Amino acid sequence: MLTITEGDAFSWTSERQFDTIWLDIWHDGPDDAPLAEIEALEERYRKFLKPGGWIDSWNKPTFERREKELS
């Protein structure tokens, strides 16, 4: 069974835990998703992840690469 839950990534909360959490709020622009913001949101939602679950964010490797290039 697949259930998709949609909400505001900055304020959403739940009483449940999930097998998978996928954050998809960023545009594909160089300043649209600071890596720190992605990592903070992933950390915020880890408590909603079941043991052995998976969490990731849309286009995270692109933003990691851009941050590395700017360093």
KELOTI-851931 format. One record per atom (N, C-alpha, C, CB): residue number from 1; atom name; x, y, z. Coordinates in steps of 0.1 Angstrom, whole numbers. Glycine has a CB too. Example, Ala and Ser with C-alpha at 12.3 -4.5 7.8 and 13.67 -1.06 7.14 Angstrom:
<nodes>
+-----+-------+-------+-------+-------+
: num : atome :     u :     v :     w :
+-----+-------+-------+-------+-------+
:   1 :     N :   132 :   -57 :    78 :
:   1 :    CA :   123 :   -45 :    78 :
:   1 :     C :   132 :   -33 :    78 :
:   1 :    CB :   113 :   -45 :    90 :
:   2 :     N :   128 :   -22 :    71 :
:   2 :    CA :   137 :   -11 :    71 :
:   2 :     C :   129 :     0 :    79 :
:   2 :    CB :   141 :    -6 :    57 :
+-----+-------+-------+-------+-------+
</nodes>
This chain:
<nodes>
+-----+-------+-------+-------+-------+
: num : atome :     u :     v :     w :
+-----+-------+-------+-------+-------+
:   1 :     N :     8 :   -12 :     0 :
:   1 :    CA :     0 :     0 :     0 :
:   1 :     C :     9 :    12 :     0 :
:   1 :    CB :   -10 :     0 :    12 :
:   2 :     N :     5 :    22 :    -8 :
:   2 :    CA :    12 :    35 :    -9 :
:   2 :     C :     3 :    46 :    -4 :
:   2 :    CB :    18 :    37 :   -23 :
:   3 :     N :     8 :    54 :     5 :
:   3 :    CA :     1 :    66 :    10 :
:   3 :     C :    10 :    78 :     8 :
:   3 :    CB :    -4 :    64 :    25 :
:   4 :     N :     5 :    88 :     1 :
:   4 :    CA :    13 :   100 :     0 :
:   4 :     C :     7 :   111 :     9 :
:   4 :    CB :    13 :   105 :   -15 :
:   5 :     N :    15 :   117 :    17 :
:   5 :    CA :    11 :   127 :    26 :
:   5 :     C :    17 :   140 :    22 :
:   5 :    CB :    15 :   124 :    41 :
:   6 :     N :     9 :   150 :    20 :
:   6 :    CA :    14 :   163 :    15 :
:   6 :     C :    12 :   173 :    26 :
:   6 :    CB :     7 :   168 :     2 :
:   7 :     N :    22 :   182 :    28 :
:   7 :    CA :    20 :   192 :    38 :
:   7 :     C :    31 :   203 :    37 :
:   7 :    CB :    20 :   186 :    52 :
:   8 :     N :    31 :   213 :    45 :
:   8 :    CA :    41 :   223 :    45 :
:   8 :     C :    53 :   217 :    52 :
:   8 :    CB :    36 :   236 :    53 :
:   9 :     N :    64 :   216 :    45 :
:   9 :    CA :    76 :   210 :    51 :
:   9 :     C :    82 :   217 :    63 :
:   9 :    CB :    87 :   209 :    40 :
:  10 :     N :    78 :   230 :    65 :
:  10 :    CA :    84 :   238 :    76 :
:  10 :     C :    75 :   237 :    88 :
:  10 :    CB :    85 :   252 :    72 :
:  11 :     N :    63 :   231 :    87 :
:  11 :    CA :    54 :   231 :    99 :
:  11 :     C :    47 :   218 :   101 :
:  11 :    CB :    44 :   242 :    98 :
:  12 :     N :    47 :   209 :    91 :
:  12 :    CA :    39 :   196 :    92 :
:  12 :     C :    44 :   188 :   104 :
:  12 :    CB :    41 :   189 :    79 :
:  13 :     N :    35 :   180 :   110 :
:  13 :    CA :    38 :   171 :   120 :
:  13 :     C :    29 :   159 :   119 :
:  13 :    CB :    37 :   178 :   134 :
:  14 :     N :    32 :   149 :   127 :
:  14 :    CA :    25 :   136 :   126 :
:  14 :     C :    26 :   128 :   139 :
:  14 :    CB :    29 :   128 :   114 :
:  15 :     N :    17 :   120 :   141 :
:  15 :    CA :    18 :   110 :   152 :
:  15 :     C :    23 :    97 :   147 :
:  15 :    CB :     4 :   108 :   159 :
:  16 :     N :    24 :    95 :   134 :
:  16 :    CA :    29 :    83 :   128 :
:  16 :     C :    43 :    83 :   125 :
:  16 :    CB :    20 :    80 :   115 :
:  17 :     N :    48 :    71 :   121 :
:  17 :    CA :    62 :    70 :   115 :
:  17 :     C :    60 :    64 :   102 :
:  17 :    CB :    71 :    61 :   124 :
:  18 :     N :    70 :    66 :    93 :
:  18 :    CA :    69 :    62 :    79 :
:  18 :     C :    81 :    54 :    75 :
:  18 :    CB :    67 :    74 :    70 :
:  19 :     N :    79 :    45 :    65 :
:  19 :    CA :    90 :    37 :    59 :
:  19 :     C :    99 :    46 :    51 :
:  19 :    CB :    85 :    26 :    51 :
:  20 :     N :    93 :    56 :    44 :
:  20 :    CA :   101 :    65 :    35 :
:  20 :     C :    96 :    79 :    36 :
:  20 :    CB :    99 :    60 :    20 :
:  21 :     N :   105 :    88 :    36 :
:  21 :    CA :   102 :   102 :    37 :
:  21 :     C :   110 :   109 :    25 :
:  21 :    CB :   106 :   109 :    51 :
:  22 :     N :   103 :   116 :    17 :
:  22 :    CA :   109 :   122 :     5 :
:  22 :     C :   105 :   137 :     6 :
:  22 :    CB :   104 :   116 :    -8 :
:  23 :     N :   115 :   146 :     7 :
:  23 :    CA :   112 :   160 :     7 :
:  23 :     C :   114 :   166 :    -7 :
:  23 :    CB :   121 :   167 :    18 :
:  24 :     N :   104 :   173 :   -12 :
:  24 :    CA :   105 :   178 :   -26 :
:  24 :     C :    99 :   192 :   -26 :
:  24 :    CB :    97 :   168 :   -35 :
:  25 :     N :   107 :   202 :   -22 :
:  25 :    CA :   102 :   215 :   -21 :
:  25 :     C :   110 :   225 :   -28 :
:  25 :    CB :   100 :   220 :    -7 :
:  26 :     N :   122 :   221 :   -34 :
:  26 :    CA :   131 :   230 :   -39 :
:  26 :     C :   131 :   231 :   -54 :
:  26 :    CB :   145 :   227 :   -35 :
:  27 :     N :   133 :   243 :   -59 :
:  27 :    CA :   135 :   245 :   -74 :
:  27 :     C :   149 :   242 :   -77 :
:  27 :    CB :   131 :   259 :   -78 :
:  28 :     N :   152 :   240 :   -90 :
:  28 :    CA :   165 :   237 :   -95 :
:  28 :     C :   173 :   250 :   -99 :
:  28 :    CB :   165 :   227 :  -107 :
:  29 :     N :   175 :   258 :   -89 :
:  29 :    CA :   183 :   270 :   -91 :
:  29 :     C :   194 :   271 :   -81 :
:  29 :    CB :   174 :   283 :   -90 :
:  30 :     N :   205 :   278 :   -85 :
:  30 :    CA :   217 :   278 :   -76 :
:  30 :     C :   215 :   283 :   -62 :
:  30 :    CB :   227 :   286 :   -82 :
:  31 :     N :   205 :   292 :   -60 :
:  31 :    CA :   203 :   297 :   -46 :
:  31 :     C :   190 :   292 :   -40 :
:  31 :    CB :   203 :   312 :   -47 :
:  32 :     N :   183 :   283 :   -47 :
:  32 :    CA :   169 :   279 :   -42 :
:  32 :     C :   169 :   269 :   -30 :
:  32 :    CB :   162 :   272 :   -53 :
:  33 :     N :   180 :   262 :   -28 :
:  33 :    CA :   180 :   252 :   -17 :
:  33 :     C :   194 :   252 :   -11 :
:  33 :    CB :   176 :   239 :   -22 :
:  34 :     N :   196 :   260 :    -1 :
:  34 :    CA :   209 :   259 :     6 :
:  34 :     C :   209 :   245 :    12 :
:  34 :    CB :   210 :   270 :    17 :
:  35 :     N :   221 :   238 :    11 :
:  35 :    CA :   222 :   225 :    16 :
:  35 :     C :   219 :   224 :    31 :
:  35 :    CB :   237 :   220 :    14 :
:  36 :     N :   222 :   235 :    38 :
:  36 :    CA :   219 :   235 :    53 :
:  36 :     C :   204 :   234 :    55 :
:  36 :    CB :   225 :   248 :    59 :
:  37 :     N :   196 :   240 :    47 :
:  37 :    CA :   182 :   239 :    48 :
:  37 :     C :   177 :   225 :    45 :
:  37 :    CB :   175 :   249 :    38 :
:  38 :     N :   182 :   219 :    35 :
:  38 :    CA :   179 :   205 :    32 :
:  38 :     C :   182 :   196 :    44 :
:  38 :    CB :   186 :   200 :    19 :
:  39 :     N :   194 :   197 :    49 :
:  39 :    CA :   199 :   189 :    60 :
:  39 :     C :   191 :   191 :    73 :
:  39 :    CB :   214 :   191 :    63 :
:  40 :     N :   187 :   204 :    75 :
:  40 :    CA :   179 :   207 :    87 :
:  40 :     C :   165 :   200 :    86 :
:  40 :    CB :   178 :   222 :    89 :
:  41 :     N :   159 :   201 :    74 :
:  41 :    CA :   146 :   195 :    73 :
:  41 :     C :   147 :   180 :    73 :
:  41 :    CB :   140 :   199 :    59 :
:  42 :     N :   157 :   174 :    68 :
:  42 :    CA :   159 :   159 :    69 :
:  42 :     C :   160 :   155 :    84 :
:  42 :    CB :   171 :   154 :    61 :
:  43 :     N :   168 :   163 :    91 :
:  43 :    CA :   170 :   160 :   105 :
:  43 :     C :   156 :   162 :   113 :
:  43 :    CB :   180 :   170 :   111 :
:  44 :     N :   149 :   172 :   110 :
:  44 :    CA :   136 :   174 :   116 :
:  44 :     C :   126 :   163 :   114 :
:  44 :    CB :   129 :   187 :   110 :
:  45 :     N :   127 :   157 :   102 :
:  45 :    CA :   117 :   146 :    99 :
:  45 :     C :   122 :   132 :   102 :
:  45 :    CB :   114 :   146 :    85 :
:  46 :     N :   135 :   130 :   106 :
:  46 :    CA :   140 :   117 :   110 :
:  46 :     C :   132 :   111 :   121 :
:  46 :    CB :   155 :   118 :   115 :
:  47 :     N :   126 :   118 :   130 :
:  47 :    CA :   119 :   113 :   141 :
:  47 :     C :   106 :   106 :   136 :
:  47 :    CB :   115 :   124 :   151 :
:  48 :     N :   102 :   109 :   124 :
:  48 :    CA :    90 :   103 :   118 :
:  48 :     C :    93 :    91 :   110 :
:  48 :    CB :    83 :   113 :   109 :
:  49 :     N :   106 :    87 :   110 :
:  49 :    CA :   111 :    76 :   101 :
:  49 :     C :   111 :    63 :   110 :
:  49 :    CB :   125 :    79 :    96 :
:  50 :     N :   105 :    52 :   104 :
:  50 :    CA :   106 :    39 :   111 :
:  50 :     C :   120 :    34 :   111 :
:  50 :    CB :    96 :    29 :   104 :
:  51 :     N :   124 :    26 :   121 :
:  51 :    CA :   137 :    20 :   121 :
:  51 :     C :   139 :    13 :   107 :
:  51 :    CB :   139 :    10 :   133 :
:  52 :     N :   151 :    15 :   102 :
:  52 :    CA :   154 :     9 :    89 :
:  52 :     C :   148 :    17 :    77 :
:  52 :    CB :   150 :    -5 :    88 :
:  53 :     N :   141 :    28 :    80 :
:  53 :    CA :   135 :    35 :    69 :
:  53 :     C :   145 :    44 :    61 :
:  53 :    CB :   125 :    45 :    75 :
:  54 :     N :   140 :    51 :    51 :
:  54 :    CA :   148 :    58 :    42 :
:  54 :     C :   143 :    73 :    41 :
:  54 :    CB :   149 :    52 :    28 :
:  55 :     N :   152 :    82 :    41 :
:  55 :    CA :   148 :    96 :    40 :
:  55 :     C :   158 :   103 :    30 :
:  55 :    CB :   148 :   104 :    53 :
:  56 :     N :   153 :   111 :    21 :
:  56 :    CA :   161 :   118 :    11 :
:  56 :     C :   154 :   130 :     6 :
:  56 :    CB :   166 :   109 :     0 :
:  57 :     N :   160 :   138 :    -2 :
:  57 :    CA :   154 :   151 :    -7 :
:  57 :     C :   157 :   152 :   -22 :
:  57 :    CB :   160 :   163 :     0 :
:  58 :     N :   147 :   157 :   -29 :
:  58 :    CA :   148 :   159 :   -43 :
:  58 :     C :   160 :   167 :   -47 :
:  58 :    CB :   136 :   166 :   -48 :
:  59 :     N :   168 :   162 :   -56 :
:  59 :    CA :   179 :   169 :   -62 :
:  59 :     C :   190 :   172 :   -52 :
:  59 :    CB :   174 :   182 :   -69 :
:  60 :     N :   191 :   166 :   -41 :
:  60 :    CA :   201 :   168 :   -31 :
:  60 :     C :   216 :   167 :   -37 :
:  60 :    CB :   200 :   159 :   -19 :
:  61 :     N :   219 :   157 :   -45 :
:  61 :    CA :   232 :   157 :   -50 :
:  61 :     C :   236 :   169 :   -58 :
:  61 :    CB :   234 :   144 :   -59 :
:  62 :     N :   227 :   175 :   -66 :
:  62 :    CA :   229 :   187 :   -73 :
:  62 :     C :   233 :   198 :   -64 :
:  62 :    CB :   217 :   191 :   -82 :
:  63 :     N :   226 :   200 :   -53 :
:  63 :    CA :   229 :   211 :   -43 :
:  63 :     C :   242 :   208 :   -36 :
:  63 :    CB :   217 :   212 :   -34 :
:  64 :     N :   245 :   195 :   -33 :
:  64 :    CA :   258 :   192 :   -27 :
:  64 :     C :   269 :   195 :   -36 :
:  64 :    CB :   258 :   177 :   -23 :
:  65 :     N :   268 :   192 :   -49 :
:  65 :    CA :   278 :   195 :   -58 :
:  65 :     C :   280 :   210 :   -60 :
:  65 :    CB :   275 :   189 :   -72 :
:  66 :     N :   269 :   218 :   -60 :
:  66 :    CA :   270 :   232 :   -62 :
:  66 :     C :   277 :   239 :   -50 :
:  66 :    CB :   256 :   239 :   -64 :
:  67 :     N :   273 :   234 :   -38 :
:  67 :    CA :   280 :   239 :   -26 :
:  67 :     C :   295 :   236 :   -26 :
:  67 :    CB :   273 :   234 :   -13 :
:  68 :     N :   298 :   224 :   -30 :
:  68 :    CA :   312 :   221 :   -31 :
:  68 :     C :   320 :   229 :   -41 :
:  68 :    CB :   314 :   206 :   -34 :
:  69 :     N :   314 :   232 :   -52 :
:  69 :    CA :   320 :   240 :   -62 :
:  69 :     C :   322 :   255 :   -57 :
:  69 :    CB :   312 :   240 :   -75 :
:  70 :     N :   313 :   259 :   -49 :
:  70 :    CA :   313 :   273 :   -44 :
:  70 :     C :   323 :   275 :   -33 :
:  70 :    CB :   300 :   278 :   -40 :
:  71 :     N :   328 :   263 :   -27 :
:  71 :    CA :   337 :   264 :   -15 :
:  71 :     C :   351 :   267 :   -20 :
:  71 :    CB :   337 :   251 :    -8 :
+-----+-------+-------+-------+-------+
</nodes>
